[in-house]
Amino acid sequence: MQSCTIEKKLGKEFLSKAPQICIDLHAPQALYKYNHKGEKIPGFDSMTGPQQDSSLVASSNFIRNIDDSSFLDRYVNSFIDELRGIGFTVFLDGNVDTILRVQPQAYIVSMAQVQLDEYFSPYEDSEPIGDSVFYKSFDLNAVDASSWFEVNKYNAVRPKKTVLYSSFTASDGFNGNFIYNDMAGTLRYRYRIDSLKVKDIYDLAAYAGRQNADYLFDFFMNQYIVYHMPQDMEILGYLHYNSSRKTFEFSDQDKFEVQQPK
């Protein structure tokens, strides 16, 4: 409990110092888009590589209808707005050396890759009735928005690149249940699918931008906690700042995955 209190105290301390952190943001140059629904295309395995690529693009329900510039604009603007709302100073102009050179907490954050992946997400429902278990399976449409960030300390004596990864998903909404008629001895399945729409993918761009900004704040905050934690105290977990509720809470899921640079 004492460690928990100290971590949250350090988190609040870091939040008060957020305006001291400057970000030189390098926006993504392209949006990578992939369709992984080849299993539904007749004769897909016998096609050549270029034929497969063409078929995947043509059979896409979503990513072929996404305008790259519009998606990236929503993504980047949401990311910047969220970071500035928390307190960070964000620069988009690459010619900011004279400003950042004198800042002790300045970082280069590169949106190295932003990627959309369209695929079928298997969903299975089951219901035990008597000695049997009944199953109903569906393939739901899903799109992942994945991001890779490269983070470097500005003017570091020994530069060390950190690669951060995240992924968020938009998919068909689903609601279903088995209905058993005991008198007639019949079983049927009733369901409703709220189909994924192209608009949902653009909403995913804005959502991913905001979440990634929060994750970046958490990444810096937890580094601050590790550095300032008393040596005799054990860190209980990864602290997450909920910017909408203005609260601190431990989370094993709401964070970046740190990857090894390639």
Rosetta silent file (secondary structure, phi, psi, omega in degrees, C-alpha in Angstrom):
SEQUENCE: MQSCTIEKKLGKEFLSKAPQICIDLHAPQALYKYNHKGEKIPGFDSMTGPQQDSSLVASSNFIRNIDDSSFLDRYVNSFIDELRGIGFTVFLDGNVDTILRVQPQAYIVSMAQVQLDEYFSPYEDSEPIGDSVFYKSFDLNAVDASSWFEVNKYNAVRPKKTVLYSSFTASDGFNGNFIYNDMAGTLRYRYRIDSLKVKDIYDLAAYAGRQNADYLFDFFMNQYIVYHMPQDMEILGYLHYNSSRKTFEFSDQDKFEVQQPK
SCORE:     score description
SCORE:     0.000 S_00000001
   1 L     0.000  -38.439  178.974    0.000    0.000    0.000 S_00000001
   2 H   -65.131  -42.268  179.168    2.877    2.366    0.781 S_00000001
   3 H   -63.293  -41.386  179.058    4.503    1.606   -2.586 S_00000001
   4 H   -58.743  -44.237  179.754    1.190    2.193   -4.337 S_00000001
   5 H   -62.758  -42.336 -179.113    0.890    5.588   -2.669 S_00000001
   6 H   -65.414  -43.175 -179.434    4.425    6.550   -3.664 S_00000001
   7 H   -61.199  -44.060  179.680    3.912    5.520   -7.287 S_00000001
   8 H   -69.576  -32.742  175.582    0.756    7.600   -7.611 S_00000001
   9 H   -64.965  -42.912  177.546    2.446   10.487   -5.858 S_00000001
  10 H   -66.764  -34.932  176.847    5.291   10.309   -8.356 S_00000001
  11 H   -62.219  -44.215  177.587    2.750   10.068  -11.172 S_00000001
  12 H   -65.673  -36.042  178.142    1.089   13.295  -10.039 S_00000001
  13 H   -64.319  -42.351  178.325    4.512   14.878   -9.704 S_00000001
  14 H   -65.633  -39.986  179.572    5.363   13.916  -13.279 S_00000001
  15 H   -59.476  -39.212  179.463    2.012   15.245  -14.523 S_00000001
  16 H   -67.673  -21.317 -179.965    2.803   18.632  -12.988 S_00000001
  17 L   -99.535    3.993 -177.387    6.087   18.630  -14.923 S_00000001
  18 H   -53.905  -38.654 -179.836    4.549   17.579  -18.264 S_00000001
  19 H   -61.334  -15.585  179.350    4.934   21.093  -19.801 S_00000001
  20 H   -78.498  -11.156 -176.594    8.715   20.670  -19.498 S_00000001
  21 L   -95.156  126.492  179.650    8.650   17.837  -22.072 S_00000001
  22 E  -112.558  136.628 -178.850    9.026   18.800  -25.733 S_00000001
  23 E  -118.303  124.074  169.592    8.245   16.443  -28.594 S_00000001
  24 E   -95.595  101.132 -172.561    9.629   16.774  -32.121 S_00000001
  25 E   -91.855  127.531  174.065    7.009   14.689  -33.935 S_00000001
  26 E  -105.224  109.010 -176.891    7.747   13.079  -37.292 S_00000001
  27 L   -71.103  155.641  179.979    4.418   12.181  -38.906 S_00000001
  28 L   -67.613  145.214 -179.501    4.036    8.976  -40.979 S_00000001
  29 L   -90.157  -17.598 -177.029    4.765    9.254  -44.691 S_00000001
  30 L  -154.140  158.747  173.259    2.436    6.446  -45.756 S_00000001
  31 E  -111.253  120.104  179.432   -0.403    4.220  -44.589 S_00000001
  32 E   -89.460  132.271 -176.175    0.224    0.509  -45.078 S_00000001
  33 E  -131.907  131.715 -178.411   -2.906   -1.530  -45.820 S_00000001
  34 E  -136.549  137.938  174.132   -3.283   -5.310  -46.015 S_00000001
  35 E  -107.875  128.563 -176.197   -6.241   -7.610  -46.594 S_00000001
  36 L  -114.305   32.538 -176.910   -5.905  -11.106  -45.050 S_00000001
  37 L  -102.900   31.839 -178.285   -9.130  -12.667  -46.381 S_00000001
  38 H   -61.185  -26.495 -177.830   -7.506  -14.881  -48.985 S_00000001
  39 H   -65.624  -16.633 -179.976   -9.188  -17.991  -47.585 S_00000001
  40 H   -96.719   -1.355 -178.116  -12.520  -16.711  -48.962 S_00000001
  41 L   -96.438  120.069 -179.346  -11.236  -16.135  -52.504 S_00000001
  42 L   -58.725  131.958  177.147  -11.822  -19.126  -54.867 S_00000001
  43 L    69.643   19.722 -175.354   -8.550  -20.541  -56.224 S_00000001
  44 H   -61.116  -42.230 -176.149   -6.443  -18.146  -54.153 S_00000001
  45 H   -65.358  -24.497 -178.885   -3.695  -20.672  -53.403 S_00000001
  46 H   -90.579   -1.585 -179.916   -3.112  -21.365  -57.105 S_00000001
  47 L   -80.259  156.302  172.045   -2.681  -17.678  -58.003 S_00000001
  48 L   -73.870  166.804  179.412    0.646  -15.965  -58.570 S_00000001
  49 H   -55.317  -51.406  178.245    1.833  -13.386  -56.028 S_00000001
  50 H   -61.121  -36.707  178.062    0.676  -10.368  -58.091 S_00000001
  51 H   -65.164  -40.876  177.385   -2.672  -12.057  -58.766 S_00000001
  52 H   -62.013  -43.609 -179.966   -3.159  -12.666  -55.061 S_00000001
  53 H   -60.793  -44.749 -179.878   -2.352   -9.039  -54.271 S_00000001
  54 H   -64.195  -41.287 -179.670   -4.861   -7.797  -56.857 S_00000001
  55 H   -66.276  -38.279  179.553   -7.555  -10.187  -55.622 S_00000001
  56 H   -66.165  -39.758  177.969   -7.031   -9.169  -52.019 S_00000001
  57 H   -66.223  -45.628 -176.854   -7.392   -5.496  -52.864 S_00000001
  58 H   -65.261  -32.373 -176.064  -10.481   -6.108  -55.009 S_00000001
  59 H   -90.709   -2.655  179.429  -12.170   -8.270  -52.349 S_00000001
  60 L   -66.235  136.708  177.268  -11.515   -5.889  -49.474 S_00000001
  61 L   -90.260  -19.954 -169.886  -14.666   -4.518  -47.857 S_00000001
  62 L  -129.616  -59.614 -168.276  -12.984   -1.689  -45.999 S_00000001
  63 H   -65.116  -27.344  178.281   -9.326   -0.772  -46.503 S_00000001
  64 H   -71.607  -14.705  178.399   -9.646   -0.242  -50.279 S_00000001
  65 H   -99.694    4.755 -179.755  -12.250    2.422  -49.454 S_00000001
  66 L   -91.551  126.584  173.805  -10.042    4.239  -46.955 S_00000001
  67 L   -81.341  118.980 -173.343   -8.430    7.479  -48.113 S_00000001
  68 H   -56.517  -47.531 -176.700   -4.874    7.358  -46.769 S_00000001
  69 H   -63.454  -41.973 -179.383   -4.514   11.111  -46.216 S_00000001
  70 H   -64.875  -42.624  179.458   -7.851   11.433  -44.419 S_00000001
  71 H   -62.760  -49.020 -176.935   -7.071    8.495  -42.117 S_00000001
  72 H   -66.683  -35.495  177.341   -3.584    9.767  -41.256 S_00000001
  73 H   -61.395  -45.041  178.983   -4.814   13.324  -40.699 S_00000001
  74 H   -64.129  -42.278 -178.028   -7.344   12.112  -38.139 S_00000001
  75 H   -63.035  -53.426 -175.731   -4.781    9.859  -36.506 S_00000001
  76 H   -67.050  -43.226 -178.662   -1.981   12.438  -36.228 S_00000001
  77 H   -64.420  -38.837  177.095   -4.246   15.341  -35.218 S_00000001
  78 H   -65.607  -39.628  177.945   -5.868   13.284  -32.446 S_00000001
  79 H   -60.929  -48.639 -178.271   -2.419   12.235  -31.220 S_00000001
  80 H   -65.571  -46.050 -178.175   -1.180   15.840  -31.118 S_00000001
  81 H   -59.929  -40.847 -178.994   -4.351   17.240  -29.525 S_00000001
  82 H   -67.752  -44.006  179.644   -4.261   14.643  -26.752 S_00000001
  83 H   -62.541  -43.692  179.436   -0.571   15.201  -25.970 S_00000001
  84 H   -67.446  -34.044  177.414   -1.026   18.969  -25.872 S_00000001
  85 H   -64.199  -34.448  178.132   -4.133   18.543  -23.715 S_00000001
  86 H   -73.392  -32.298  178.422   -2.073   16.614  -21.166 S_00000001
  87 L   136.236   -9.736 -179.664    0.604   19.310  -21.197 S_00000001
  88 L   -68.766  151.056  170.810    3.360   18.259  -23.609 S_00000001
  89 E   -95.380  124.901 -175.035    4.792   20.755  -26.087 S_00000001
  90 E  -120.280  127.860  175.325    4.599   19.258  -29.591 S_00000001
  91 E  -111.955  138.765  174.545    6.458   20.510  -32.671 S_00000001
  92 L  -105.467  -23.006  179.760    5.758   19.296  -36.188 S_00000001
  93 L   -72.664  127.212 -179.604    8.328   21.453  -37.962 S_00000001
  94 L   -69.998  -17.601 -178.020   11.577   19.530  -38.403 S_00000001
  95 L   -93.579   63.199 -178.565   13.627   22.755  -38.160 S_00000001
  96 L  -120.494   20.628 -177.541   13.349   23.167  -34.403 S_00000001
  97 H   -56.275  -42.659 -176.172   16.950   22.415  -33.460 S_00000001
  98 H   -64.999  -29.118  178.997   17.522   25.867  -32.002 S_00000001
  99 H   -79.956  -47.944 -174.107   14.491   25.460  -29.711 S_00000001
 100 H   -77.529  -19.541 -176.841   15.035   21.881  -28.600 S_00000001
 101 L   -60.792  -28.904 -176.673   18.800   22.172  -28.212 S_00000001
 102 L  -101.189    3.938 -179.661   18.356   23.995  -24.896 S_00000001
 103 L   -92.731  122.791 -178.452   15.493   21.815  -23.606 S_00000001
 104 L   -70.301  -24.543 -179.128   16.590   19.188  -21.047 S_00000001
 105 L  -119.796   68.587  179.672   13.508   17.006  -21.726 S_00000001
 106 E  -117.359  138.248 -176.348   13.243   16.972  -25.514 S_00000001
 107 E  -135.190  147.039  170.734   12.489   13.867  -27.563 S_00000001
 108 E   -97.650  119.732  179.241   12.223   12.911  -31.209 S_00000001
 109 E  -116.630  113.803 -179.347    9.116   10.767  -31.711 S_00000001
 110 E  -106.820  124.207  172.597    8.812    9.209  -35.148 S_00000001
 111 E   -78.993   81.691 -169.344    5.597    7.530  -36.261 S_00000001
 112 E   -62.176  -38.819 -179.354    7.679    4.970  -38.119 S_00000001
 113 E  -155.418  134.318  172.364    4.770    2.895  -39.445 S_00000001
 114 E  -122.841  130.339 -169.678    0.978    2.972  -39.314 S_00000001
 115 E  -138.676  138.621  173.561   -0.779   -0.092  -40.680 S_00000001
 116 E  -110.363  132.101  178.125   -4.315   -1.333  -41.300 S_00000001
 117 E  -125.756  120.429  178.671   -5.017   -5.079  -41.434 S_00000001
 118 E  -101.382  134.503 -176.353   -8.406   -6.384  -42.564 S_00000001
 119 E  -161.157  173.589  173.083   -9.325   -9.962  -41.650 S_00000001
 120 E   -95.926  131.201  177.666  -12.008  -12.320  -40.396 S_00000001
 121 E  -104.669  112.633 -178.053  -12.199  -12.734  -36.634 S_00000001
 122 E   -65.816  136.225  175.791  -13.638  -16.161  -35.665 S_00000001
 123 E  -130.499  131.978 -178.913  -16.420  -16.077  -33.107 S_00000001
 124 E  -132.539  130.524  175.837  -17.917  -19.188  -31.508 S_00000001
 125 E  -112.981  149.957 -179.010  -20.830  -19.446  -29.110 S_00000001
 126 E  -141.882  157.005 -179.481  -21.762  -22.603  -27.215 S_00000001
 127 E  -149.060  117.635  175.811  -24.580  -23.887  -25.056 S_00000001
 128 E   -79.123  126.747  177.137  -24.625  -27.074  -22.964 S_00000001
 129 E  -133.057  114.688 -176.316  -27.992  -28.825  -23.150 S_00000001
 130 L    63.585 -128.507  179.723  -28.322  -32.149  -21.399 S_00000001
 131 L   -92.299    4.448 -176.160  -25.340  -34.328  -22.232 S_00000001
 132 E  -117.907  156.938  173.786  -24.462  -32.362  -25.374 S_00000001
 133 E  -120.512  125.008 -178.357  -22.794  -29.045  -26.155 S_00000001
 134 E  -102.012  142.408 -176.355  -24.046  -27.132  -29.189 S_00000001
 135 E  -124.971  149.946  173.136  -21.858  -24.699  -31.119 S_00000001
 136 E  -138.910  126.260 -175.334  -22.467  -21.871  -33.553 S_00000001
 137 E  -116.794  146.792  178.872  -19.567  -20.252  -35.418 S_00000001
 138 E  -140.343  153.417  169.958  -19.267  -16.970  -37.300 S_00000001
 139 E  -108.191  110.903 -179.183  -16.580  -15.033  -39.146 S_00000001
 140 E   -96.036  143.626  175.844  -16.790  -11.407  -38.104 S_00000001
 141 E   -72.133  138.861  178.805  -15.162   -8.576  -40.030 S_00000001
 142 E  -147.745  149.613  175.470  -12.329   -6.852  -38.182 S_00000001
 143 E  -135.331  127.164  175.261   -9.696   -4.217  -38.897 S_00000001
 144 E   -98.116  139.246  170.759   -6.600   -3.595  -36.776 S_00000001
 145 E  -111.542  107.092 -176.248   -4.856   -0.235  -36.640 S_00000001
 146 E  -109.311  147.504 -177.658   -1.245   -0.920  -35.615 S_00000001
 147 E  -138.373  142.899  172.707    1.500    1.612  -34.949 S_00000001
 148 E  -122.088  125.733  178.203    5.241    1.540  -34.437 S_00000001
 149 E  -113.168  142.358  171.396    6.940    4.527  -32.805 S_00000001
 150 E  -112.922  124.442 -175.482   10.654    5.249  -32.582 S_00000001
 151 E  -118.674  127.763  178.407   11.617    7.408  -29.588 S_00000001
 152 E  -131.482  140.400  173.454   15.010    9.082  -29.137 S_00000001
 153 E   -73.806  131.818 -178.702   16.250   11.506  -26.504 S_00000001
 154 L   -71.451  133.240  179.093   17.230   14.762  -28.170 S_00000001
 155 L    58.533   30.966  178.237   20.978   15.525  -28.014 S_00000001
 156 L   -69.004  140.773  178.978   21.642   12.351  -26.026 S_00000001
 157 L   -64.769  -42.734  176.643   25.338   11.626  -25.430 S_00000001
 158 L  -121.444   88.464 -176.384   24.720    7.945  -26.173 S_00000001
 159 L   -57.476  134.920  177.427   21.626    7.805  -28.409 S_00000001
 160 L  -135.804  115.092 -179.062   19.377    4.828  -27.765 S_00000001
 161 L   -82.761  131.675  175.628   16.348    4.216  -29.961 S_00000001
 162 E  -111.605  130.993  179.622   13.258    2.771  -28.291 S_00000001
 163 E  -106.936  124.596 -178.542   10.583    1.109  -30.433 S_00000001
 164 E  -116.603  139.821 -175.714    7.013    1.165  -29.111 S_00000001
 165 E  -130.089  143.447  173.734    4.104   -0.810  -30.570 S_00000001
 166 E  -148.338  160.306  176.954    0.334   -0.736  -30.154 S_00000001
 167 E  -150.428  137.133  178.804   -2.713   -2.125  -31.935 S_00000001
 168 E  -130.239  151.290 -170.557   -6.434   -1.332  -31.700 S_00000001
 169 E  -125.523  139.226  167.552   -9.352   -3.143  -33.333 S_00000001
 170 E  -118.265  136.598 -176.357  -12.707   -2.263  -34.851 S_00000001
 171 E  -148.481  170.246  172.938  -15.024   -5.172  -35.665 S_00000001
 172 L   -56.246  139.213  169.976  -18.591   -6.240  -36.335 S_00000001
 173 E   -81.645  143.962 -175.302  -20.800   -5.951  -33.298 S_00000001
 174 E  -139.892  137.656  174.375  -22.416   -9.261  -32.373 S_00000001
 175 E  -145.129  120.353 -177.865  -25.240  -10.357  -30.103 S_00000001
 176 E  -153.623  160.974  177.308  -26.629  -13.893  -30.154 S_00000001
 177 E  -161.459  153.221  175.797  -28.042  -16.687  -28.052 S_00000001
 178 E   -80.150  142.397  176.842  -29.409  -20.209  -28.279 S_00000001
 179 E  -125.121  115.367 -177.173  -33.166  -20.665  -27.806 S_00000001
 180 E  -107.946  124.366  176.466  -34.297  -24.117  -26.724 S_00000001
 181 E   -94.922  102.999 -174.783  -37.950  -25.117  -26.906 S_00000001
 182 L   -65.326  -35.725 -177.919  -38.282  -27.764  -24.221 S_00000001
 183 L   -69.116  -42.976 -178.007  -41.781  -28.762  -25.258 S_00000001
 184 L   -89.816  -14.085 -178.495  -40.937  -29.279  -28.929 S_00000001
 185 L    70.198   30.051 -178.362  -37.369  -30.410  -28.302 S_00000001
 186 E  -112.681  154.236 -179.792  -36.026  -27.899  -30.864 S_00000001
 187 E  -132.015  128.618  174.026  -33.033  -25.620  -30.728 S_00000001
 188 E  -133.964  164.512 -177.852  -32.452  -22.526  -32.773 S_00000001
 189 E  -119.901  127.114  179.379  -29.944  -19.711  -32.688 S_00000001
 190 E  -112.442  132.029 -178.928  -30.963  -16.057  -32.791 S_00000001
 191 E  -150.314  163.383  176.153  -28.383  -13.385  -33.514 S_00000001
 192 E  -141.142  132.466  178.472  -27.846   -9.863  -34.761 S_00000001
 193 E  -111.590  124.068  173.515  -24.706   -8.434  -36.367 S_00000001
 194 E   -91.847   97.643 -168.536  -24.006   -4.718  -36.263 S_00000001
 195 L   -65.083  138.225  175.270  -21.889   -4.582  -39.407 S_00000001
 196 L   -63.549  140.793 -179.270  -18.585   -2.736  -39.436 S_00000001
 197 L  -124.368  160.568  179.460  -18.622    0.369  -41.655 S_00000001
 198 H   -58.752  -37.085  177.973  -15.937    2.466  -43.333 S_00000001
 199 H   -57.381  -35.486  179.739  -16.844    5.328  -40.975 S_00000001
 200 H   -63.938  -30.949  179.551  -15.862    3.083  -38.067 S_00000001
 201 H   -70.061  -39.564  175.656  -12.344    2.788  -39.505 S_00000001
 202 H   -66.389  -37.404  175.129  -11.978    6.570  -39.552 S_00000001
 203 H   -63.935  -34.806  177.292  -13.273    6.659  -35.963 S_00000001
 204 H   -63.101  -35.646  178.259  -10.636    4.041  -35.165 S_00000001
 205 H   -60.074  -47.962 -179.966   -7.973    6.438  -36.478 S_00000001
 206 H   -65.234  -41.265  179.589   -9.013    9.138  -34.008 S_00000001
 207 H   -63.419  -46.649 -179.444   -9.309    6.625  -31.160 S_00000001
 208 H   -62.676  -38.457  178.194   -5.880    5.110  -31.850 S_00000001
 209 H   -61.352  -46.781  179.901   -4.319    8.576  -31.978 S_00000001
 210 H   -64.255  -45.386 -177.687   -5.716    9.534  -28.573 S_00000001
 211 H   -64.432  -40.763 -179.636   -4.830    6.210  -26.966 S_00000001
 212 H   -66.568  -33.432  175.080   -1.292    6.243  -28.305 S_00000001
 213 H   -63.777  -43.457  177.062   -0.789    9.748  -26.936 S_00000001
 214 H   -63.369  -40.442  178.994   -1.901    8.508  -23.509 S_00000001
 215 H   -63.541  -38.224  179.249    0.399    5.494  -23.843 S_00000001
 216 H   -66.445  -41.458  175.253    3.339    7.764  -24.668 S_00000001
 217 H   -58.709  -46.487  179.699    2.627    9.864  -21.607 S_00000001
 218 H   -60.660  -38.605 -179.745    2.466    6.673  -19.512 S_00000001
 219 H   -60.030  -48.657  178.610    5.766    5.479  -20.993 S_00000001
 220 H   -67.069  -39.521 -179.144    7.578    8.634  -19.894 S_00000001
 221 H   -62.191  -43.949 -178.146    5.750    8.699  -16.554 S_00000001
 222 H   -70.660  -30.022  171.379    6.754    5.143  -15.656 S_00000001
 223 H   -63.153  -41.199  177.962   10.371    5.884  -16.563 S_00000001
 224 H   -62.246  -42.629 -179.829   10.153    8.819  -14.159 S_00000001
 225 H   -63.356  -45.403  179.599    8.704    6.568  -11.446 S_00000001
 226 H   -59.473  -41.189 -175.911   11.465    3.968  -11.869 S_00000001
 227 H   -70.869  -33.909 -173.824   14.146    6.655  -11.655 S_00000001
 228 H  -102.690   -1.287 -179.806   12.696    8.366   -8.563 S_00000001
 229 L   -68.011  134.967  175.689   11.390    5.342   -6.654 S_00000001
 230 L   -56.526  141.646 -173.816   13.129    4.828   -3.284 S_00000001
 231 L   -61.180  -28.735 -177.493   15.643    1.989   -3.506 S_00000001
 232 L   -89.773    5.368 -178.598   14.002   -0.008   -0.740 S_00000001
 233 L  -108.636  139.230  178.257   10.561    0.114   -2.368 S_00000001
 234 L   -94.474  133.328  177.675    9.228   -2.410   -4.891 S_00000001
 235 L   -74.986  126.883 -173.344    7.281   -1.120   -7.879 S_00000001
 236 L   -80.495  -27.743 -177.459    3.860   -2.762   -7.842 S_00000001
 237 L   176.998 -173.548 -179.007    2.970   -2.361  -11.499 S_00000001
 238 L   -88.483  122.421 -175.664    2.685   -0.174  -14.563 S_00000001
 239 E   -88.372  134.007  179.420    0.864    3.060  -13.791 S_00000001
 240 E  -118.267  134.322  176.769   -1.701    4.390  -16.286 S_00000001
 241 E  -100.953  118.935  177.064   -3.066    7.925  -16.297 S_00000001
 242 E   -87.916  103.471 -173.295   -6.684    8.183  -17.400 S_00000001
 243 L   -68.887  -27.965 -179.795   -6.750   11.650  -18.932 S_00000001
 244 L   -75.005  -37.833  179.666  -10.556   11.809  -19.200 S_00000001
 245 L   -96.050   -8.291 -179.413  -11.153   10.930  -15.536 S_00000001
 246 L    59.053   42.003 -178.738   -7.883   12.508  -14.301 S_00000001
 247 E  -125.797  158.446  176.575   -7.085    9.369  -12.288 S_00000001
 248 E  -111.624  134.709 -179.657   -4.084    7.068  -11.870 S_00000001
 249 E  -151.359  152.327  178.192   -4.512    3.298  -11.923 S_00000001
 250 E   -81.621  140.887 -179.357   -2.363    0.226  -12.461 S_00000001
 251 L  -151.090  136.509  174.977   -2.819   -1.612  -15.750 S_00000001
 252 L   -96.071   -5.604 -174.592   -1.144   -4.536  -17.502 S_00000001
 253 L  -114.761  -38.354 -176.239   -2.963   -3.875  -20.779 S_00000001
 254 L   -80.449   75.283 -178.996   -3.229   -0.117  -21.335 S_00000001
 255 L  -167.992  164.695  174.258    0.332    0.429  -22.496 S_00000001
 256 L   -71.724  153.252  166.218    2.799    0.152  -25.337 S_00000001
 257 E   -94.608  123.478 -179.742    4.653   -3.029  -26.091 S_00000001
 258 E   -85.593  123.730 -177.290    8.375   -2.239  -26.076 S_00000001
 259 E  -113.953  159.142  177.307   10.146   -3.949  -28.987 S_00000001
 260 L   -78.123  132.681  177.021   13.769   -4.449  -29.909 S_00000001
 261 L   -60.289  141.027  178.454   14.978   -2.104  -32.692 S_00000001
 262 L   -84.149    0.000    0.000   15.603   -3.901  -35.989 S_00000001
